[in-house]
Amino acid sequence: MTQPFNDTSSVLGIEIGTQNTRAVMFDVVDGSYHFLASGVAPSTQKAPFFDIGEGILAAITQLQLIIGRTLMDHDGNLIMPSQPNGEGVDRLFVTVSGGPEVKIVTFGLLNEVSLESAIRLAQTSYAVVKDSFGINDRRSAQLQMESLLAARPDIIIFGGGTNQGASRSMVRVAQMIALVLTTLPKNNRPEVLYCGNRVVAKTIIEILEKHARVTLTENIRPTLEVEDLGKSSEELARMVLRVWTKRMDGINRITPLCTEAPSISSLNYQRMMRFLGKLYDPAKAVLGIDLGSSYCTFSSSNANQCNINIIPLGMGDGFEEALTRIKIEAIAKWLAESLPQNEFKEILWQKTLTPGSIPVDDKGLAIDLAAARAILEYGLNEMKRQSLLASSIFEPIFISGSTITHAPTPQQILLTLLDGIQPIGITPLIIDKHGLLPILGAISRAHSLLPVQVMETSAFTNLATVINVESKASDGTPIVNARLTYHSGNYMDIEVKQGAIATLPLPSGEVGTLSLNLMRRTVIEGLINPNEPFKVHGGVCGVVIDARGRPLTFPKDVTTRRERYKRWMFMLGA
Amino acid sequence: MNASIIQTHPLIQIRRNRTLPVSGTVLVRVGQKVTTNEVIAETEMPSQFHYVDVMRSFGLTTPGQAEKLINRKVGDQVDKNDILAETGGMFSRIVRSPRAGTILSIRNGQMLVETAKIKLTVNAGFNGKVVEIIKDHGAVIETNGVLIQGMWGNGKTGFGPLQINEHQLDSELETSSLGIQNRGLVICAAFCSTAQLIESAASLPVGGLILGSINPDLIQVAQNQSFPILVMEGYGKTTINDYAKRLLITNAGREIAVNAVKWNRWTGERPELIISLPAEGDAYRQIVELKLGQLARVHTSPFVGQLAYVNKLNDGMTSLPNRIKANAVGLKFLNNENAAIPLNNFELIDLDNRYIGRSE
């Protein structure tokens, strides 16, 4: 991160999402940066406004009301820099996560090597892979060309060949791409990201750049064993933002006001995850999940690696895709109340037509949280399948996205996360209610001190420290006795049975000492000496002992399953 | 506090951009009257290709060598078996075109022969007048008349006389509504839950199908049809909202244009019905300030398709019955039930107090 600038006190961050635009204010309090407040308003890049400006204006207006400070003049212009009377702001940062669909087509050589890496690269940004082509593609050259044209991509990712590997095949593929590009109108051609064999890069660029804008980046598969998406992922993010800037009015207008040019949230989110990954135990991983309207972002990082996977599934605009990929039964299993299958399906599909809608009753809320669990479960399985988890033990988990973070009770949030993620070992859960991580990531490019100081404040909510206990004992058998000793010296004991979930109160900001007595055949993943007392941090839900086992299993009988689920909710007070 | 509008209007000025996705030829001029099915712009797009790698076919090492052997140029028409490239000499090797077509591109010793084209056209979509030309892409068409917007469309457009059977407006689509006498008509029904009925409608075919709601299991079947299916409220067994139903009944027998596109929130294009009328319409509004007494239509569970009057404007966030906090207003439903409904869960449907009560 860069050096801090020293003429700054107030910083305004704006995040433009698909559904909501958020304005976040930071300022110096007692010598260090603090998060003051956030204002949220519906985003306006879609119809009927077609301009991000209205949403930004409304979000800042709401922020002004909350903090009681004037940030804009009578003409709606941002007052910059801040005035002696406290009006205005010194710096502005804008990050964007909500734009129209960006279509990507990937090219590689071997399906399991470079093509897979190219697809994974596409999944590091807000985009949808429409088609993929490798040298083992069984389609004829003609059919491949027709498919490429039919996909009408905005971006072509072209990888393949290790740095000393195949070059003739790469040139041939480049020639085929060039041939297809010539058939498209000049103003309608996709940009090309070349991330393949560096030895032939010059030739490839010569072939392609006559027909389209080409960006050269590092080889994503420099050797067969190594995948390196770091630089190429940054380039791709910039390309996605360029596509959005062309199609979304207002970004260019706000750019001159920004301290740094507007950036894309995926990149900023990953920047913060990389930073956080270095702060925690290198044997474990920090997990970040942002369940948005169009996309769900998963990022896992520690001192050794930082991975991101963005799936086009979300709780609003991405909900139709979620219902396409996830079976209804995988959502229904999380419902505690009986609901006719037809009605359940109709409510879910109705949500696809009303992306910004909010559940008004308990049934709607239960369905939303069930769907959120299913998306989390799907995304985590994808991370596992693609070996993108830096460790199987997460410490901590950062979660954002209004469906989850705006659930009425912390216990509902907690159970949704535990069900959807099913963490193992000891896991602190942290709620990013204001969606700060991408904004802090954007700010960190120019101001390294602010994010560090804000992370140390109460801008994030500690939800709970969860101890996940696994045992082969039968249901209802006591498997752990726990004693939580408070700072005052008082303590609380609890006996937890197999299949149960229990809480020990410990408020946010407090630290307690937890002593565990595990019964035979009972383990806590990653805890080397379970008989040794250890420190735990408090949270809104205190310290939680989850003895339901991993993976969670459900009785086949629907009534028994619902009863069990109700019991879990009751145990947590959800 | 602003709210969006679902256009459900007996007489409004309607302007729509009708454009090709790529550049083409615009066939109309400003001031010209156009009919629903009239083509206003067209273009041709290559749809099938033949790819010829001359360099590889002749085993050459550089594209330059190959290009010297190609005796065609871009734009040339070729017939099946025509020679595209030859080595020359006593025992000349030859590359022939496998199909008739046009040489689309010659690059790096490779050729692309376009062997089939598809014609892309864009229709006026409703009876109206051309008020603006969008260069090389299409035109802006204007009319005055009835405009009724819906929630979902199967991606097709069409038109025909509007057939109203009041019993059918309140019940599931029935086979009796799909008799031969209804061929070419636009049929309305409360909902449809079986694929066979959609296939029966296709076999007539009908001019279009307007439904209150549809079984989500039929999405694919509906999308496979060539006639338009427009869904007013969403998925399930919800009937067409009472206000839209009244407008449809009033206009029975008139020609109705059914633009059953999928709702695209990025372009603003939305499934809609248009009946052109020879009268001056009200000005078009998309966003208005919320006021007490306005009629709204809720589009989310458990109130899908229900009409209600705005009876309370709340400052700040409202706590909903499930304790979620949201920007919401108080609505009074036609059965006198009151509920706090988030702004995102409804659209205003009548701004001018035209609605005079339930039609039952």
Chai-1 contact restraints between the chains, C-beta under 6 A:
chainA,res_idxA,chainB,res_idxB,connection_type,confidence,min_distance_angstrom,max_distance_angstrom,comment,restraint_id
A,K46,B,R265,contact,1.0,0.0,6.0,A-B,restraint_1
A,K46,B,W266,contact,1.0,0.0,6.0,A-B,restraint_2
A,A47,B,R265,contact,1.0,0.0,6.0,A-B,restraint_3
A,A47,B,G268,contact,1.0,0.0,6.0,A-B,restraint_4
A,P48,B,G268,contact,1.0,0.0,6.0,A-B,restraint_5
A,P48,B,Q286,contact,1.0,0.0,6.0,A-B,restraint_6
A,P48,B,I287,contact,1.0,0.0,6.0,A-B,restraint_7
A,P100,B,W266,contact,1.0,0.0,6.0,A-B,restraint_8
A,A141,B,Y51,contact,1.0,0.0,6.0,A-B,restraint_9
A,Q142,B,F49,contact,1.0,0.0,6.0,A-B,restraint_10
A,Q142,B,H50,contact,1.0,0.0,6.0,A-B,restraint_11
A,Q142,B,Y51,contact,1.0,0.0,6.0,A-B,restraint_12
A,M145,B,F49,contact,1.0,0.0,6.0,A-B,restraint_13
A,Q175,B,N108,contact,1.0,0.0,6.0,A-B,restraint_14
A,Q175,B,Q110,contact,1.0,0.0,6.0,A-B,restraint_15
A,A178,B,R107,contact,1.0,0.0,6.0,A-B,restraint_16
A,L179,B,S105,contact,1.0,0.0,6.0,A-B,restraint_17
A,L179,B,R107,contact,1.0,0.0,6.0,A-B,restraint_18
A,L179,B,Q110,contact,1.0,0.0,6.0,A-B,restraint_19
A,L179,B,L112,contact,1.0,0.0,6.0,A-B,restraint_20
A,T182,B,S105,contact,1.0,0.0,6.0,A-B,restraint_21
A,T183,B,L104,contact,1.0,0.0,6.0,A-B,restraint_22
A,K345,B,P216,contact,1.0,0.0,6.0,A-B,restraint_23
A,E346,B,Y235,contact,1.0,0.0,6.0,A-B,restraint_24
A,E346,B,G236,contact,1.0,0.0,6.0,A-B,restraint_25
A,I347,B,S301,contact,1.0,0.0,6.0,A-B,restraint_26
A,W349,B,P216,contact,1.0,0.0,6.0,A-B,restraint_27
A,W349,B,Y235,contact,1.0,0.0,6.0,A-B,restraint_28
A,Q350,B,G234,contact,1.0,0.0,6.0,A-B,restraint_29
A,Q350,B,Y235,contact,1.0,0.0,6.0,A-B,restraint_30
A,Q350,B,S301,contact,1.0,0.0,6.0,A-B,restraint_31
A,L353,B,M151,contact,1.0,0.0,6.0,A-B,restraint_32
A,L353,B,G234,contact,1.0,0.0,6.0,A-B,restraint_33
A,T354,B,H299,contact,1.0,0.0,6.0,A-B,restraint_34
A,T354,B,T300,contact,1.0,0.0,6.0,A-B,restraint_35
A,G356,B,N344,contact,1.0,0.0,6.0,A-B,restraint_36
A,S357,B,T300,contact,1.0,0.0,6.0,A-B,restraint_37
A,S357,B,N344,contact,1.0,0.0,6.0,A-B,restraint_38
A,S357,B,N345,contact,1.0,0.0,6.0,A-B,restraint_39
A,I358,B,A326,contact,1.0,0.0,6.0,A-B,restraint_40
A,I358,B,P342,contact,1.0,0.0,6.0,A-B,restraint_41
A,I358,B,N344,contact,1.0,0.0,6.0,A-B,restraint_42
A,V360,B,L320,contact,1.0,0.0,6.0,A-B,restraint_43
A,D361,B,P321,contact,1.0,0.0,6.0,A-B,restraint_44
A,D361,B,N322,contact,1.0,0.0,6.0,A-B,restraint_45
A,D362,B,N322,contact,1.0,0.0,6.0,A-B,restraint_46
A,G364,B,S301,contact,1.0,0.0,6.0,A-B,restraint_47
A,L365,B,N322,contact,1.0,0.0,6.0,A-B,restraint_48
A,P408,B,R323,contact,1.0,0.0,6.0,A-B,restraint_49
A,P408,B,I324,contact,1.0,0.0,6.0,A-B,restraint_50
